[in-house]
């Protein structure tokens, strides 16, 4: 057996993706696998195919080297340029969602795509995208940005539902990240880039090394260190400009930043180990450690009118704290009018400051303040197992795979440049607000063998068991971040303003377990017809069981043309985090900033406004397509439709009404008068998503070199079939239906000679419903125009070891859609110039240089 195991690892991953598992019984079988490998070629490479030609479902395979050809800062940016139905949403001011970038495949939420590493389920991130750009509201998927391209051999993208093989989350498809398994050689690279505006400086240092592990194994290690400066695509807010003009020198310019967060000391280490145990068996182990610090912006707090901080009457008067009143005495502080150009210059304000019994938050932040929201994200995982052939006993002639995995994601949140108003002038201005911890444990036992049943080929029979435990833990923040201080009764906000710390009532650990069993069969019933079927039973200790199935077929009409089809049912279980998380966030609704409380759906506040216990989403998928290949030309066309019922997402903001305060207090809700609105997770709408994927590649010799043309197109349309108007407003429905372009395409031309290689890529993004700050009201949203961006890269091979690269994304500096201007428009009202919800980077052109040393 090979000491590197590339054939076995790749074949197993692809076999699973196709709904079957290959048999590694003899050298003859491995020869067949080698043939399959030759049919799998990188998108935009010098060879033709992009997808597995004989697959009954569409699978894209992107080589790790190809992923490195991007100016993006992480894996997400790189995949966007390779897979047209894959989208990424940046979240510049979005609470915890600003710490990650939620992704979408085929127009569904980020947690509707199952993520695998080396064929094993990847754990979720602890961050939940509370403001996730419409389709991702409340999504909790894995954080794949921690996976560096230098660690990857390839990425396999199965664009088809696969819950019958894998269980929860595989409604839109499956992405499998295959780690490098070389046992010698390696690389080191340094990359620097920045935007055309002169900000967002990005530095990435990464490396990979392959080492032999005895004579029959490998140990491959990769690392990446990344630092990225923040960006700003802001304009000065009119209210802040007015304060400066009136003489308030404490106001920043700009007062509020819209842009990418700052990323510091983003370190990732991946390891992949394999060892031949003899007797056709092997041991494998892989895992990672990743950590980063991220700091992003929040909304500006106006020092005249910010509710429950500076005022409680929309800026007519200042909110003045009375020390004596907090001790039970009568109130003596006078009213301070705030409806003036600069309250700091008024005699009433100066008299108030001179009275030791009276105070306002202006004494701490006279120019208002913009909280800085940050987090430390730590991600770790470890998977180990053994697999090979069973040669004796009742399971003789079977191939087995026994593995165990553990994954942990911890998000520690902090808030700076803010205050806990209820503490008065004794408030700190920096807070540790608590943690989320996601922990998952998985054990798998899989069996596969070929069985002669008299068909053209042996029936490939696979079966297996899976046990999984998922937990979500909330750890409370420091006391000052959640404490109700002595001035809460006077109308001052409780907790660190902008992101209230998790209190003792929120702290806790919630656990869910499930067990699953599946059967998967596939065979060529004739030389031209392949059929497959899979069924999976899964039982959860919280909401019960579910059974799903999948049917696949491929018919080869000629040597060049084949047709394929699939039908499946699927499900996505609500995460433990979605069922139990709590959070306080700032939302923009109809142009007004409000404090929104996210509560568990079964909490008293949520149940009062319609919350119910969560149930799984259920899906039904149909797909059909064709594969054509002739010489250097390769093309696939696939149509799909995905119906999802009881779809799960965060509800729209539901107003907490004054007439309900007394009843809510009787139910145990603390300080309901300080909660403007409540949201919770709910199964409250049904959707149908349909689309078309077209992939075409052609390779030829041109200009005394190798030339490859690659085209990929996706049409995707989502229709909301039913929704609950009490928890899902029409604006959210429109975001689900129109928030991403219906049409997306890329066209790449790559050219290589002995010493030089290059590529040029055009990206087309169709019209979409642009929304700013999650506000879908008329002046904060509109239909954005279609756009085209251009990427390019040139590499010069100095010698066999050294490569120098220069390139850029969005070379022509195509601007994102600008916010509406004019007296009634949103442009500038909250300091932003562009809609942040667009399908491509609103920061503009990005240029980079890179040096690579291979050894």
C-alpha positions in Angstrom: 0.0 0.0 0.0 1.1 3.6 -0.6 2.5 5.5 2.3 0.7 8.6 1.2 -2.8 7.2 0.8 -4.0 9.7 -1.8 -6.0 7.2 -3.8 -7.9 5.8 -0.9 -8.6 9.2 0.7 -9.9 10.8 -2.4 -11.9 7.8 -3.6 -13.6 7.5 -0.2 -14.5 11.2 -0.2 -15.8 11.2 -3.7 -17.7 7.9 -3.2 -19.5 9.4 -0.2 -20.3 12.5 -2.2 -21.8 10.4 -5.0 -23.9 8.4 -2.6 -21.7 5.3 -2.6 -18.4 4.2 -1.1 -15.7 2.5 -3.1 -14.4 -0.9 -2.2 -10.6 -1.1 -1.5 -10.3 -4.8 -1.8 -7.7 -5.4 -4.4 -5.2 -3.8 -6.8 -7.8 -4.1 -9.5 -10.1 -1.9 -7.5 -7.4 0.7 -7.0 -6.8 0.8 -10.8 -10.4 1.7 -11.3 -10.1 4.5 -8.7 -7.0 5.8 -10.5 -9.1 6.0 -13.7 -11.8 8.0 -11.8 -9.1 10.4 -10.6 -8.1 11.1 -14.2 -11.7 12.2 -14.8 -11.6 14.8 -12.0 -10.0 18.1 -13.1 -9.7 21.5 -11.6 -12.0 24.4 -12.6 -10.1 26.7 -14.9 -7.1 24.3 -15.2 -5.2 23.4 -18.3 -7.4 20.3 -18.7 -11.0 20.1 -19.6 -13.5 18.7 -17.0 -14.7 20.4 -13.9 -17.1 17.9 -12.6 -17.0 14.1 -12.1 -18.2 13.0 -15.5 -19.8 9.7 -14.5 -21.5 11.1 -11.4 -25.3 10.9 -11.1 -25.2 14.2 -9.3 -23.1 17.4 -10.0 -19.8 17.5 -8.1 -17.2 20.3 -8.6 -13.6 19.7 -7.6 -11.4 22.7 -7.1 -7.7 22.1 -6.7 -5.9 23.7 -3.7 -3.5 25.5 -6.0 -6.4 27.0 -7.9 -7.9 28.3 -4.6 -4.7 30.2 -3.9 -5.3 32.2 -7.1 -7.4 34.9 -5.4 -6.9 38.2 -3.7 -9.3 37.3 -1.0 -8.3 37.1 2.6 -9.8 33.7 3.4 -11.3 30.5 2.0 -14.7 32.1 1.5 -13.5 34.8 -0.9 -11.6 32.2 -2.9 -14.6 29.8 -3.3 -16.9 32.7 -4.5 -14.9 33.1 -7.6 -14.9 29.3 -8.3 -18.6 28.3 -7.6 -21.3 30.5 -9.1 -24.1 29.3 -6.8 -21.9 30.0 -3.8 -22.3 33.4 -2.2 -20.7 35.2 0.8 -22.2 38.1 2.8 -20.0 40.6 4.6 -21.6 42.0 7.8 -19.9 45.3 8.7 -22.1 46.3 11.6 -24.0 43.2 12.7 -23.2 42.2 16.3 -21.6 38.7 16.3 -22.2 38.2 12.6 -19.5 40.7 11.9 -17.0 38.2 13.3 -17.7 35.7 10.5 -19.1 35.8 7.0 -22.2 33.6 6.5 -22.2 31.7 3.2 -24.9 30.4 0.9 -25.1 27.6 -1.6 -28.0 27.5 -4.1 -29.8 30.4 -2.3 -30.3 28.6 1.0 -29.0 29.5 4.5 -25.4 28.8 5.5 -26.4 26.0 7.8 -28.2 24.2 4.9 -24.9 23.1 3.5 -23.1 20.3 5.2 -19.3 20.9 5.7 -16.9 18.0 5.8 -13.1 17.8 6.2 -11.6 14.6 4.8 -15.1 13.2 4.5 -15.9 13.8 8.2 -18.6 16.2 9.5 -17.2 19.6 10.6 -18.5 21.2 13.8 -20.5 24.4 13.8 -19.2 27.8 14.8 -20.4 29.2 18.1 -21.3 32.5 16.4 -24.9 32.7 15.3 -25.6 35.3 12.5 -28.3 37.2 14.3 -28.3 39.8 11.5 -27.3 37.6 8.6 -28.3 39.5 5.5 -31.8 38.1 5.2 -31.4 34.5 4.1 -28.8 33.9 6.9 -30.8 35.5 9.7 -30.1 33.2 12.7 -28.0 30.7 10.7 -25.3 28.7 12.6 -23.0 27.0 10.2 -19.4 25.9 10.4 -16.8 28.6 10.1 -14.9 27.5 7.0 -12.8 30.7 6.9 -10.4 29.1 9.3 -9.4 26.6 6.7 -6.4 28.0 4.7 -5.9 27.1 1.1 -2.3 26.1 1.8 -3.6 23.1 3.8 -5.9 21.9 1.0 -5.4 19.3 -1.7 -8.8 20.1 -3.1 -12.3 21.1 -2.3 -15.2 19.0 -3.5 -18.6 20.6 -3.8 -21.7 18.3 -4.2 -24.5 20.5 -5.5 -27.4 18.2 -4.5 -29.3 17.3 -1.4 -27.6 14.5 0.6 -29.4 14.2 3.9 -30.0 10.5 3.3 -26.3 9.9 3.3 -25.2 12.4 6.0 -28.1 13.6 8.0 -28.9 17.1 9.1 -27.8 20.2 7.1 -27.2 18.7 3.7 -30.3 20.3 2.1 -28.5 22.5 -0.4 -25.4 20.3 -0.8 -22.1 19.2 0.7 -18.7 20.7 0.7 -15.7 18.4 1.5 -12.3 20.0 2.2 -9.6 17.4 1.5 -6.3 18.1 3.3 -2.9 17.7 1.7 -1.3 14.3 2.3 2.2 14.7 0.8 5.0 13.0 2.7 7.7 15.3 1.4 8.3 18.8 0.0 6.4 21.9 1.1 6.0 25.6 0.5 6.3 29.0 2.2 4.6 32.2 0.9 4.1 35.8 1.9 1.3 37.9 0.5 0.4 41.5 1.0 -2.5 43.5 -0.4 -4.7 46.5 0.1 -7.7 48.3 -1.4 -7.4 51.1 -3.9 -8.6 53.4 -1.2 -5.4 52.8 0.7 -6.9 50.8 3.6 -7.6 47.2 4.5 -3.9 46.3 4.4 -3.7 42.4 4.4 -0.7 40.4 5.3 -0.7 36.6 5.1 2.2 34.3 5.8 1.6 30.6 5.3 3.4 27.4 4.8 3.1 23.6 4.3 5.5 20.7 4.9 5.2 17.0 4.2 7.1 14.5 6.3 7.5 10.8 6.2 6.0 8.9 9.2 8.0 5.6 9.2 8.3 4.0 5.8 4.6 3.7 5.2 3.0 6.9 6.4 2.9 10.7 6.2 2.6 13.7 8.4 1.5 16.9 6.7 1.3 20.2 8.5 0.2 23.6 7.4 0.0 27.0 9.1 -1.3 30.5 8.3 -0.8 33.8 10.1 -3.0 36.7 8.9 -3.5 40.3 9.9 -6.0 42.6 8.2 -6.6 46.3 8.8 -10.1 47.7 9.0 -11.7 49.5 6.1 -14.0 52.5 6.0 -16.5 53.2 3.3 -18.3 55.9 5.4 -19.6 59.4 5.0 -20.1 61.8 7.9 -23.6 61.5 9.4 -25.6 64.7 9.1 -26.4 64.8 12.8 -22.7 64.4 13.7 -21.8 67.1 11.2 -24.4 69.4 12.8 -22.9 68.9 16.2 -19.4 69.7 15.0 -20.7 72.8 13.3 -22.3 73.9 16.5 -19.0 73.6 18.4 -19.0 70.1 19.8 -15.3 69.2 19.4 -15.7 65.6 20.8 -17.5 64.2 17.8 -15.4 62.0 15.5 -15.1 62.5 11.7 -16.6 60.2 10.6 -18.6 59.4 13.8 -19.4 55.9 12.6 -17.4 53.4 10.5 -18.9 51.1 7.9 -16.3 48.6 6.7 -14.5 45.4 7.2 -13.5 44.6 10.8 -9.9 44.6 12.0 -8.4 41.1 12.2 -5.4 40.6 14.5 -3.2 37.6 15.0 -5.3 35.2 13.0 -3.3 32.0 13.4 -4.4 28.6 12.1 -2.5 25.3 12.2 -3.8 22.1 10.4 -2.3 18.6 10.6 -3.1 15.5 8.6 -1.5 12.2 9.5 -1.8 8.7 7.9 0.0 5.5 8.7 -0.2 2.1 7.0 -0.9 -0.6 9.6 -0.3 -3.5 7.3 -2.8 -6.1 6.3 -4.6 -3.5 4.1 -5.5 -1.3 7.1 -4.5 2.3 7.9 -4.7 4.8 10.7 -5.6 8.4 10.2 -5.6 11.5 12.3 -6.2 15.2 11.4 -7.2 18.4 13.2 -6.7 22.1 13.7 -6.1 24.9 16.1 -7.3 28.3 15.1 -7.6 31.6 16.9 -8.2 35.2 15.9 -9.2 38.6 17.4 -11.8 40.6 15.5 -12.9 44.2 16.1 -15.7 45.9 14.3 -17.9 49.0 14.5 -21.3 49.7 15.9 -23.8 52.5 15.5 -23.1 56.0 16.6 -24.9 57.2 19.8 -26.0 60.8 19.4 -25.4 62.8 22.6 -28.7 64.6 22.4 -31.3 61.9 21.7 -30.0 58.3 22.0 -32.8 56.6 23.8 -32.2 55.5 27.5 -28.7 56.9 27.4 -28.9 60.6 26.6 -32.7 61.1 26.5 -36.0 59.3 27.0 -38.2 61.7 25.0 -36.5 61.6 21.6 -34.1 64.4 22.3 -36.4 67.1 23.7 -34.6 67.0 27.0 -31.5 65.2 28.4 -31.9 62.2 30.5 -30.5 63.5 33.8 -29.6 61.1 36.7 -30.5 62.2 40.2 -28.2 60.7 42.9 -30.6 61.5 45.7 -33.6 59.9 43.9 -31.6 56.7 43.5 -31.3 56.6 47.3 -35.1 57.0 47.8 -35.1 60.8 48.3 -37.2 63.3 46.2 -35.9 64.3 42.8 -34.3 67.8 42.6 -32.5 67.9 39.3 -33.8 70.4 36.8 -34.8 69.7 33.2 -32.1 70.3 30.6 -33.5 71.0 27.1 -31.6 69.0 24.4 -33.4 70.2 21.3 -30.6 72.7 20.6 -27.6 72.8 18.3 -25.1 72.0 21.1 -26.4 71.1 24.6 -22.9 71.5 26.1 -23.0 75.2 25.6 -26.4 75.8 27.3 -26.6 77.3 30.8 -29.0 74.6 31.9 -26.4 71.9 31.1 -23.6 73.7 32.8 -25.8 74.3 35.9 -26.6 70.6 35.9 -22.9 69.6 35.8 -22.1 72.0 38.6 -24.7 70.2 40.9 -23.0 67.1 42.4 -26.4 65.5 42.8 -27.1 65.5 39.0 -25.3 64.0 36.0 -25.8 62.9 32.4 -23.8 60.6 30.2 -22.6 63.6 28.3 -20.0 64.0 31.1 -18.4 60.7 30.0 -18.9 61.0 26.2 -19.7 64.6 25.4 -19.6 64.0 21.7 -21.6 60.8 21.8 -19.9 57.4 21.2 -19.6 54.5 18.8 -19.1 51.2 20.6 -16.4 48.9 19.2 -17.6 45.3 19.2 -14.9 42.6 19.3 -14.4 39.0 19.9 -11.8 36.3 20.3 -12.7 33.2 18.2 -11.0 29.9 19.0 -11.6 26.9 16.9 -10.2 23.4 17.5 -10.9 20.0 16.2 -9.5 16.4 16.2 -10.5 13.4 14.2 -8.9 10.0 14.4 -9.8 6.6 13.0 -8.9 3.4 11.2 -10.1 1.8 8.0 -9.3 -1.0 5.7 -10.3 -4.5 4.7 -11.8 -7.2 6.9 -10.4 -10.5 5.9 -11.8 -13.0 8.4 -14.9 -13.6 10.4 -18.6 -12.7 9.7 -17.6 -9.4 8.1 -15.0 -10.9 5.8 -14.7 -9.1 2.4 -16.1 -5.9 3.9 -14.3 -2.6 4.1 -14.7 -0.7 7.3 -14.1 2.8 8.6 -14.3 3.5 12.3 -13.7 7.1 13.5 -14.3 9.6 16.3 -14.3 13.4 16.1 -14.5 16.3 18.5 -14.8 19.9 17.5 -15.0 23.0 19.7 -15.7 26.7 18.9 -15.5 29.4 21.5 -16.4 33.0 21.0 -15.5 35.5 23.7 -17.2 38.8 23.2 -16.1 42.3 24.4 -17.3 45.8 24.0 -15.2 49.0 24.2 -16.0 52.7 24.0 -19.4 52.3 25.6 -21.0 52.3 29.0 -23.6 50.8 31.3 -25.8 53.9 31.7 -27.7 52.4 34.7 -24.4 52.6 36.7 -24.2 56.4 36.3 -20.8 58.1 36.2 -19.3 55.0 37.9 -19.7 53.0 34.8 -16.6 51.4 33.1 -16.2 52.0 29.3 -15.0 48.5 28.4 -16.7 45.2 29.1 -16.2 41.5 28.7 -19.7 40.5 27.8 -19.5 36.7 27.9 -19.0 33.6 25.8 -20.7 31.1 23.5 -19.2 27.6 23.3 -20.2 25.1 20.7 -18.9 21.5 21.3 -19.6 18.5 19.1 -18.6 14.8 19.4 -19.2 12.3 16.6 -18.6 8.6 16.2 -19.0 6.8 12.9 -18.8 3.1 11.9 -19.2 2.5 8.2 -19.1 -0.8 6.2 -19.0 -1.2 2.4 -18.6 -4.1 0.0 -19.4 -5.2 -3.5 -22.0 -7.9 -4.0 -22.5 -9.9 -7.1 -26.3 -9.8 -7.8 -26.1 -10.7 -11.5 -26.0 -7.1 -12.9 -23.4 -5.6 -15.2 -21.3 -4.7 -12.2 -21.3 -5.7 -8.5 -23.8 -3.9 -6.4 -22.0 -1.5 -4.1 -23.6 -1.9 -0.7 -22.8 0.5 2.1 -24.2 0.8 5.6 -23.2 2.5 8.8 -24.1 4.0 12.2 -23.5 7.5 13.6 -23.7 8.8 17.2 -23.5 12.5 17.7 -23.7 14.9 20.7 -24.0 18.6 20.3 -23.9 21.2 23.1 -24.2 24.9 23.3 -23.0 26.8 26.4 -23.5 30.4 27.4 -21.0 31.8 30.0 -22.0 35.1 31.6 -20.0 38.3 31.2 -18.5 40.4 33.9 -21.1 41.8 36.4 -20.9 45.4 35.1 -21.9 44.2 31.6 -25.3 43.0 32.7 -25.9 44.6 36.1 -29.0 46.8 36.7 -27.4 49.8 38.4 -29.0 52.3 40.8 -30.3 54.5 38.0 -32.2 51.9 36.0 -35.5 53.1 37.5 -34.8 56.6 36.2 -34.8 55.3 32.6 -31.2 54.5 32.0 -30.4 51.4 29.9 -29.2 48.3 31.8 -26.0 46.6 30.8 -23.2 47.4 28.4 -24.9 49.5 25.7 -25.0 48.0 22.3 -24.4 44.4 23.3 -25.6 43.6 26.8 -23.5 41.1 28.7 -25.0 37.6 29.3 -26.3 37.6 32.9 -26.5 34.6 35.3 -30.1 34.0 34.1 -28.7 33.4 30.6 -25.8 31.2 31.6 -26.2 27.5 31.1 -25.3 24.3 29.1 -27.8 22.6 26.7 -27.1 19.2 25.1 -28.7 17.2 22.4 -27.8 13.6 21.2 -28.8 11.7 18.2 -28.1 8.3 16.6 -28.5 7.4 12.9 -28.3 4.4 10.6 -28.2 4.3 6.9 -28.1 2.0 3.9 -26.8 3.0 0.5 -26.7 0.9 -2.7 -25.5 1.7 -6.2 -24.7 -0.3 -9.3 -24.5 -0.3 -13.1 -27.5 -2.5 -14.0 -26.3 -2.3 -17.6 -23.3 -0.9 -19.3 -25.1 2.4 -19.9 -27.4 2.7 -16.8 -26.4 3.3 -13.2 -28.9 3.4 -10.4 -28.5 4.2 -6.7 -30.7 4.5 -3.6 -30.1 5.5 0.0 -32.2 5.6 3.1 -31.4 7.1 6.5 -33.1 6.9 9.9 -32.1 9.4 12.5 -33.4 9.8 16.1 -32.9 12.9 18.3 -33.5 12.9 22.1 -35.2 16.2 21.9 -37.8 16.2 19.1 -38.0 12.6 17.9 -37.0 10.8 14.7 -36.9 11.3 10.9 -36.4 9.0 7.9 -35.1 10.3 4.5 -34.3 8.7 1.2 -32.5 9.5 -2.0 -32.7 8.0 -5.6 -30.1 8.6 -8.3 -29.7 7.6 -11.9 -27.3 8.1 -14.8 -27.8 6.9 -18.4 -25.1 7.1 -21.0 -26.7 7.7 -24.4 -23.3 7.8 -26.2 -19.7 7.9 -25.2 -19.9 11.6 -25.2 -23.4 12.3 -23.8 -25.0 11.1 -20.6 -28.1 12.1 -18.6 -28.5 12.1 -14.8 -31.2 12.7 -12.3 -31.8 12.6 -8.5 -34.7 12.8 -6.1 -34.4 13.1 -2.3 -36.0 14.1 0.9 -34.0 15.9 3.6 -34.1 17.7 6.9 -32.2 20.2 8.9 -32.5 19.9 12.7 -32.6 23.2 14.7 -29.3 23.7 16.4 -29.0 23.6 20.1 -27.8 27.2 19.9 -30.9 28.3 18.0 -33.2 26.7 20.6 -31.5 28.3 23.6 -29.4 31.4 22.7 -30.1 34.8 24.2 -28.8 38.1 23.0 -29.4 41.8 23.0 -28.7 43.7 19.7 -29.2 47.1 18.2 -31.4 47.0 15.1 -32.3 49.7 12.5 -36.1 49.7 11.9 -37.7 52.4 9.7 -34.6 54.5 10.2 -34.7 54.3 14.0 -32.2 52.4 16.2 -33.9 50.1 18.7 -32.8 47.6 21.3 -34.0 44.1 20.3 -33.9 41.1 22.7 -33.4 37.7 21.2 -34.9 35.1 23.5 -35.3 31.3 23.3 -38.6 30.4 21.5 -39.9 28.7 24.7 -38.9 31.6 27.1 -41.8 33.6 28.7 -41.2 36.7 26.6 -41.1 34.7 23.3 -44.1 32.5 24.2 -46.1 35.6 25.0 -45.6 36.8 21.5 -46.1 33.5 19.8 -42.9 31.5 20.3 -43.1 27.7 20.1 -40.7 24.8 20.5 -38.6 24.3 17.3 -39.0 21.4 14.9 -36.8 20.3 12.0 -37.0 21.8 8.5 -38.0 19.2 5.9 -37.1 19.3 2.2 -37.9 17.6 -1.1 -35.5 17.9 -4.0 -35.6 17.0 -7.7 -32.7 17.4 -10.1 -31.9 16.5 -13.6 -29.1 17.2 -16.0 -26.7 16.2 -18.7 -22.9 15.7 -19.1 -21.2 16.2 -22.5 -17.5 15.7 -23.1 -15.6 15.5 -26.4 -11.9 15.9 -26.6 -10.9 19.1 -24.8 -14.5 20.2 -24.3 -16.6 19.4 -21.2 -20.0 20.7 -20.2 -22.6 19.9 -17.5 -26.1 21.3 -17.3 -28.2 20.7 -14.2 -31.7 21.9 -13.1 -32.8 21.6 -9.5 -35.8 22.4 -7.4 -35.8 22.3 -3.6 -38.9 22.6 -1.5 -38.4 23.4 2.2 -41.3 23.4 4.7 -41.2 24.6 8.3 -38.2 26.6 7.4 -36.3 27.9 10.4 -35.0 31.4 10.9 -35.0 34.3 13.3 -38.3 36.1 13.4 -38.8 39.8 12.4 -38.8 42.3 15.3 -42.0 42.1 17.3 -42.8 45.2 19.2 -43.0 44.9 23.0 -46.0 47.0 23.8 -46.5 49.2 26.9 -49.9 47.7 27.6 -48.1 44.3 28.0 -45.5 45.4 30.6 -47.6 44.4 33.6 -48.4 41.0 32.3 -44.9 40.3 31.2 -43.5 41.2 34.6 -46.0 38.8 36.2 -44.5 36.1 33.9 -41.0 36.9 35.1 -39.7 39.1 32.4 -37.3 41.7 33.9 -37.6 45.3 32.8 -39.8 44.9 29.8 -40.0 48.7 29.4 -36.4 48.7 28.3 -37.0 46.2 25.5 -38.2 47.8 22.3 -38.8 44.5 20.4 -38.3 40.8 20.7 -37.2 38.2 18.2 -36.9 34.4 18.4 -36.3 31.4 16.2 -39.4 30.0 14.6 -40.5 27.4 11.9 -42.7 30.0 10.2 -42.4 29.8 6.4 -42.1 27.5 3.4 -40.0 28.1 0.3 -39.4 26.7 -3.1 -35.9 27.2 -4.7 -35.2 26.3 -8.2 -32.3 26.9 -10.4 -29.9 26.0 -13.2 -26.2 25.3 -13.1 -24.1 25.4 -16.3 -20.4 24.5 -16.3 -18.3 24.4 -19.5 -14.5 24.1 -20.0 -12.3 23.9 -23.0 -8.6 23.3 -23.2 -6.3 23.9 -26.2 -2.9 25.1 -27.2 -2.7 28.8 -28.0 0.1 31.4 -28.3 2.8 28.6 -27.9 1.3 27.7 -24.5 -1.6 25.9 -22.8 -4.9 27.7 -22.7 -8.0 26.9 -20.8 -11.5 28.6 -21.0 -13.9 28.1 -18.2 -17.5 29.2 -17.9 -19.9 28.7 -15.0 -23.4 30.1 -14.7 -26.1 29.8 -12.1 -29.7 30.9 -12.2 -31.4 30.7 -8.8 -34.9 31.7 -7.8 -36.6 31.4 -4.4 -40.3 31.8 -3.8 -41.8 32.1 -0.3 -44.9 29.8 -0.5 -46.3 30.5 2.9 -45.3 32.5 6.0 -46.6 33.6 9.4 -47.3 37.4 9.1 -47.2 37.7 12.9 -43.5 36.7 13.0 -42.2 37.3 9.5 -42.8 40.7 7.8 -43.1 41.3 4.1 -39.7 42.9 4.0 -38.0 39.7 5.1 -40.0 37.8 2.6 -38.7 40.0 -0.2 -35.1 39.6 1.1 -35.5 35.8 0.9 -36.9 36.0 -2.6 -34.8 38.8 -4.1 -31.9 39.4 -1.7 -29.3 37.6 -3.9 -28.9 37.9 -7.6 -31.1 35.5 -9.6 -28.2 35.3 -12.2 -24.5 34.8 -11.5 -21.8 33.9 -13.9 -18.0 33.7 -14.2 -15.8 33.4 -17.3 -12.1 32.6 -16.9 -9.3 32.5 -19.4 -6.0 31.0 -18.1 -2.7 30.8 -20.0 0.6 29.2 -19.1 4.0 29.0 -20.6 7.3 27.6 -19.2 8.1 30.6 -17.0 4.8 32.6 -16.8 1.2 31.8 -16.0 -1.8 34.1 -15.9 -5.6 34.2 -15.7 -8.3 36.8 -16.3 -11.7 36.3 -14.8 -14.9 38.2 -15.4 -17.7 38.0 -12.8 -21.3 38.9 -13.5 -23.9 39.6 -10.7 -27.5 40.2 -11.7 -30.0 42.5 -10.1 -30.9 42.0 -6.4 -32.8 43.6 -3.6 -30.3 45.8 -1.8 -30.9 46.4 1.9 -29.0 48.5 4.4 -28.6 47.6 8.1 -31.4 44.9 7.8 -34.0 47.7 7.3 -36.3 46.8 4.4 -38.4 50.1 4.5 -38.7 52.1 1.4 -35.8 54.6 1.9 -33.4 51.9 3.1 -33.7 49.5 0.3 -34.1 49.3 -3.5 -33.4 47.0 -6.5 -29.7 47.2 -7.3 -28.3 47.2 -10.8 -26.4 44.3 -12.3 -22.6 44.6 -12.2 -19.5 43.1 -13.7 -16.1 42.8 -11.9 -12.8 41.7 -13.3 -10.0 39.7 -11.6 -6.6 39.0 -12.9 -3.3 37.4 -11.8 0.2 36.9 -13.3 2.8 34.6 -11.9 6.5 34.5 -12.9 8.5 31.3 -12.1 12.0 32.6 -11.3 13.2 29.0 -11.0 11.8 25.7 -9.8 11.5 27.0 -6.2 10.6 30.6 -6.4 7.3 32.1 -7.8 6.4 35.8 -7.8 2.8 36.8 -8.3 0.9 40.0 -8.7 -2.9 40.3 -9.1 -6.1 42.0 -8.2 -9.8 41.6 -7.5 -12.3 44.0 -9.0 -9.5 45.6 -11.0 -11.7 48.2 -12.6 -13.0 49.3 -9.1 -16.7 48.5 -9.8 -18.6 50.3 -7.1 -21.3 48.6 -5.1 -24.8 50.0 -5.1 -24.9 53.4 -3.4 -27.5 54.2 -0.8 -30.3 56.5 -1.9 -29.5 60.2 -1.8 -31.7 63.2 -1.4 -33.6 64.8 1.5 -35.6 61.6 2.2 -33.0 59.1 1.2 -30.8 57.0 3.5 -27.5 58.1 2.1 -25.4 59.4 5.0 -28.1 59.1 7.7 -26.1 56.4 9.5 -22.8 57.2 8.0 -22.8 54.8 5.1 -22.2 55.2 1.4 -23.0 51.7 0.0 -25.5 49.0 0.7 -23.6 46.4 2.7 -25.8 43.5 1.5 -24.4 43.2 -2.0 -23.1 40.0 -3.7 -19.5 41.4 -4.1 -17.1 43.4 -1.9 -18.3 47.0 -1.4 -14.7 48.1 -0.5 -13.7 48.4 -4.2 -10.5 47.2 -6.0 -8.0 45.1 -4.1 -4.4 44.6 -5.3 -1.9 42.1 -4.0 1.6 40.7 -4.4 2.8 37.3 -3.4 6.1 35.4 -3.2 6.2 31.6 -2.9 9.1 29.3 -2.1 8.6 25.6 -2.9 10.9 22.9 -1.6 
